[in-house]
């Protein structure tokens, strides 16, 4: 984890009431302890618990490399209610991602069932319904040789709205349509990721959870949480001629 994550670092809180709390999770921070990343010592769950001085319950997850809106419950009952809302598609989620290539349309829907566990072979697993809507925000062509047949390579900025909450859903869906997320070590292309990281001077998973909207399970208030993309997203403007809608994602 980056050195800036000292013991006194506080997580940015987007919303807090007696029942739930939303934070802006930085990229590079795990939500909770996992055997897949056993050496890590800092987790959003632990940090938020210490910051609020009370127990918190995770109700969904963001991958370690993904930044943005992350929701926690402040009771076991609320955690159950919120988790059910996620499972039933009652949350409106908006992400943005930097992907390889230019989509052939300005918007589309990926309706592709996914195996429950992406760490295991899909064959033999039950396939779960999974749908993700997307729209093109901007595109650029950079002077990067990632394929010997071409003197440049193309990239696009997409907005994504996953209806379900399958593990790695956005990452797996974008791989399925041959537009993998830049920086995705599991579902992307290693040589491409390294070339782009060197070009940008930054290595990360280029996926950000920008917005989350829901109806409060108890008060019935309409809630909308928004986490602005970090400065690294703004810095993308300096690389190539983006056309034409980069400002829509900021």
ABEGO torsion letter per residue (X at the ends): XBAABBAABBBBBABBBAABBBBBBBBGBBABBBAABAABABBAAAAAAAAAGBBBBBABBBBAABBEBBBBBABAAAAAAAAAAAAAGABBBBBBBBBBEBBABABBBBBBBBBABAABBABGBBBBBBBBBBBBABBBBBBBBABAABABBBBBBBBBBBABABBGAAAAAAAAAGBBBBGBAAABBAAAAAAAAAAAGBBBBBBBBABBBBBBAAAGBBBBBBBBBBAAAAAAAABEBBOAAAAAAX
